Amino acid sequence: MRLVRLVRSRLALGQEDGIALVLVVLLIALLSVLSVTLIGTVQEEEGNSATAVKRQSAFGAAEAGLDDYISKLVDDHLYYVHYVAKGEATRLAPGGSNVSTSPNTSSSTNPTAWTYGLTWTYPNGKDQWRSLSNGYEYDLEITPPSASQTAVGIVSTGRPAGDANVQDWRVLQVLIKPSSITDYYRIVNGDVGWGNGANLYGKVYSAGNISFSGTVNAYANIYAEGSISGSVTLNNGAQKYDSTTIRSQIKNPINFSDFLTSMSDISRASQLAGIYLNNSSYDAWKLVFSSAGTLTVQGCTKSGGNPVSQTAPSCGTATTYNVPSNGAIYSQQDVIVSGSVKGRVTVASNSNVVVGGNIAPVTPGTDVLGLDATVNLITAGYVPNPFTWQAAVLAQTGTWENDPNSSCQASGGCTMNFTGMSATSDGGSFSGFFATRNYNYDSTLQYLQPPWFPSVGTPYTITLFRELPHG
């Protein structure tokens, strides 16, 4: 009302002055409205900007969780069955035990050992958070690989520390596929051949030439950096790829020298939390595995001066061990292995690994065996007939073969059933010892490799990366 009276009084003074005054008053009012609107807009934008920064930082925290866990898998590709990681939600084992690593806020806290196999749930949801230095934190949930999904699943959730508002959370999921020598039934760092009676049920790779003679059946692809010669019957859609076509299937040649680091890795792991065997007064160590998840270990000396692969050696008192949780068994001397393996373990020798009898995992797909020899992998001359063994085999500088004084060579009627894969530096053959030889690839090795076995090229390939709803 005062404004109206002022306007009227001014109009009384003069029409032109009054009009000018009205315009001034209206302009002032308009500027007041604009200033209020501008202040609100600025405040809203500041809020949006703060929210964007918060969400972007939460995204970065989730990525930090992924990067940290993948780095663990590069060092130990069975990390998920060895440990519950820092920042991982509480696992519930099939038997009802809750396992978590706490407090996860401490950078010095070690992960907690996991000894319950490949099955677990997260009954409490995202209940363990690992703090980062920028005031954010992440929580992890891991899905182990299986026959239906051969990749490792990782879900990482990032948020501002202690923030219960899920609108501020960012959730990332990746599936990563390990790249291992166990993707192949056979890898040879040079020339290799198969003779009459051989049946090949897995992929074969040679850095040199591949030759066949007699009747040979192949049920998976054959790759040679050189040539492929002789006659082989291809089944189940199997194909041959030689030097002219192999690059269409395999991007780069497999570098066998990359495998050599696995021996130092398993030696170190065996001394930290595994079984380390070294006594120069023994010629070999005899390891007999039990389905109870244990093994007996005996120090042995040659019998009659014969190699331990030719004649069963004389062995001393047996000591019983549990299969180590980190799966590492290493010997400076030869090792002789047999039995039923419960657990996930690699037996490595700085010399030769001798298979002294039937040996296999108790439950394929849950239990797995790796045999890693610096020199040769030898099946003993005294193995039974039929001889059955299942393992992933690596002979880093030598070959795999039967002992040349095998009783099977004398009889000429023995059968060998092998399931698994093998990588050898120098070819190898059993054709002179076993009349029938069945080479079966163990498909469970595509998702459950022996601990400390080497990778091929890039250790992991990300097959999926996506953001999930924040809830």
QUILIN-V171577 format. One record per backbone hydrogen bond with DSSP energy under -1.0 kcal/mol. NH is the residue of the N-H (numbers start at 1). CO is the residue of the C=O. E is the energy in kcal/mol with one decimal. If there is no record, write none. Layout:
# QUILIN-V171577
nh: (NH	NH)
co: (CO	CO)
e: (E	E)
This chain:
# QUILIN-V171577
nh: (5	6	7	8	9	10	11	12	14	18	19	20	21	22	23	24	25	26	27	28	29	30	31	32	33	34	35	36	37	38	39	40	41	42	43	44	45	46	47	48	49	50	51	52	53	54	55	56	57	58	59	60	61	62	63	64	65	66	67	68	69	70	71	72	73	74	75	76	79	81	82	83	84	88	89	91	92	93	96	99	109	112	114	121	125	127	130	132	135	137	138	139	140	141	143	146	152	153	154	155	156	157	158	159	161	163	168	169	170	172	173	174	175	176	177	179	181	183	184	185	186	187	188	189	190	192	194	197	198	199	200	201	204	205	206	207	208	210	211	212	213	217	218	219	222	223	224	225	226	229	233	235	238	241	243	245	246	248	249	250	258	259	260	262	263	265	266	267	268	269	270	271	272	273	274	275	277	282	283	284	285	286	287	288	289	290	293	295	296	297	298	300	301	306	310	311	314	316	319	321	323	327	329	330	331	332	335	336	337	338	339	340	341	345	346	347	348	349	350	353	354	355	356	359	360	362	366	367	368	370	371	372	373	374	375	377	378	379	380	381	383	387	389	390	391	392	393	394	395	396	397	398	401	403	406	407	410	411	412	416	417	418	419	420	421	422	423	424	425	426	433	434	435	436	438	439	440	445	446	447	448	453	456	461	463	464	466	468)
co: (1	2	3	4	5	6	7	8	10	14	15	16	17	18	19	20	21	22	23	24	25	26	27	28	29	30	31	32	33	34	35	36	37	38	39	40	41	42	43	44	45	46	47	48	49	50	51	52	53	54	55	56	57	58	59	60	61	62	63	64	65	66	67	68	69	70	71	72	76	78	79	79	112	85	140	99	121	97	93	91	106	84	82	92	122	125	138	136	132	159	130	157	87	155	153	149	176	143	174	141	172	139	170	137	135	160	165	166	158	156	466	154	464	152	461	459	454	180	181	203	203	422	205	424	188	209	211	215	195	437	217	439	221	186	223	188	190	227	192	229	194	198	233	200	239	204	241	206	208	210	216	218	235	222	226	242	242	245	246	246	255	256	257	259	260	261	262	263	264	265	266	267	268	269	270	328	330	279	300	300	334	298	336	296	338	294	290	321	288	319	286	284	314	303	307	307	301	299	297	295	293	324	346	275	348	277	352	285	354	287	358	289	360	368	327	370	329	372	331	376	335	378	337	388	339	341	363	363	343	345	392	347	394	349	351	399	353	401	355	309	380	415	417	359	419	369	421	371	423	373	374	375	377	379	403	381	406	407	408	436	387	438	389	440	391	185	393	187	395	398	430	430	414	414	416	199	418	442	443	444	444	450	179	177	175	175	173	171)
e: (-2.7	-2.3	-2.3	-2.7	-2.5	-2.1	-2.5	-1.8	-1.5	-2.2	-2.1	-2.0	-2.1	-2.2	-2.1	-2.0	-2.4	-2.7	-2.3	-2.3	-2.2	-2.5	-2.6	-2.0	-2.1	-2.7	-2.4	-2.0	-2.3	-2.9	-2.5	-2.1	-2.6	-2.7	-2.4	-2.5	-2.8	-2.5	-2.0	-2.7	-2.9	-2.4	-2.3	-2.6	-2.5	-2.3	-2.7	-2.6	-2.4	-2.1	-2.1	-2.1	-2.0	-2.2	-2.3	-2.2	-1.8	-1.9	-3.0	-2.3	-2.0	-2.7	-2.0	-1.3	-1.8	-1.9	-1.4	-2.4	-1.9	-1.4	-1.3	-2.7	-2.9	-1.8	-2.9	-2.7	-2.5	-3.0	-2.3	-2.7	-1.2	-1.8	-2.6	-1.5	-1.5	-1.6	-2.9	-3.2	-1.3	-2.4	-1.8	-1.9	-2.4	-1.9	-2.9	-2.8	-3.0	-2.7	-2.5	-2.7	-2.7	-2.6	-2.9	-2.0	-2.7	-2.5	-2.2	-1.3	-2.2	-2.9	-2.9	-2.3	-1.7	-2.3	-3.1	-2.8	-1.5	-1.8	-1.6	-1.9	-2.1	-2.4	-2.1	-2.1	-1.2	-2.3	-2.0	-2.5	-1.5	-1.1	-3.4	-1.8	-2.0	-2.6	-1.8	-2.6	-1.5	-2.7	-1.8	-1.4	-1.8	-2.0	-3.0	-2.8	-2.6	-2.8	-2.7	-2.5	-2.6	-2.7	-2.8	-2.8	-1.8	-2.7	-2.4	-1.6	-2.5	-1.4	-2.0	-2.9	-1.5	-1.8	-1.1	-1.8	-1.1	-1.8	-2.4	-2.1	-2.1	-2.3	-2.4	-1.4	-1.3	-2.5	-1.1	-2.2	-3.0	-2.1	-2.5	-1.7	-1.9	-2.9	-3.6	-2.0	-2.7	-2.9	-1.9	-2.4	-2.2	-2.5	-1.9	-3.0	-2.8	-1.7	-1.5	-2.2	-2.5	-2.6	-2.2	-2.9	-2.4	-1.5	-2.0	-2.6	-1.8	-2.1	-1.8	-3.0	-2.6	-1.3	-2.5	-1.5	-2.4	-2.3	-2.7	-3.0	-2.7	-2.3	-2.6	-2.2	-3.4	-2.7	-2.2	-1.3	-1.5	-3.0	-2.2	-3.3	-2.1	-2.2	-3.0	-2.7	-3.2	-2.1	-2.6	-2.5	-2.7	-2.2	-2.6	-3.1	-1.3	-2.8	-2.3	-2.1	-1.6	-2.2	-2.7	-2.5	-2.8	-3.0	-1.1	-1.4	-2.0	-2.4	-1.3	-2.0	-1.1	-1.9	-2.9	-2.6	-3.1	-3.0	-2.0	-2.9	-1.4	-2.5	-2.1	-2.5	-1.5	-2.7	-1.9	-2.1	-1.0	-1.7	-2.6	-2.0	-3.5	-1.9	-1.8	-1.4	-2.0	-1.5	-1.6	-2.3	-2.7	-1.3	-2.2	-2.6)
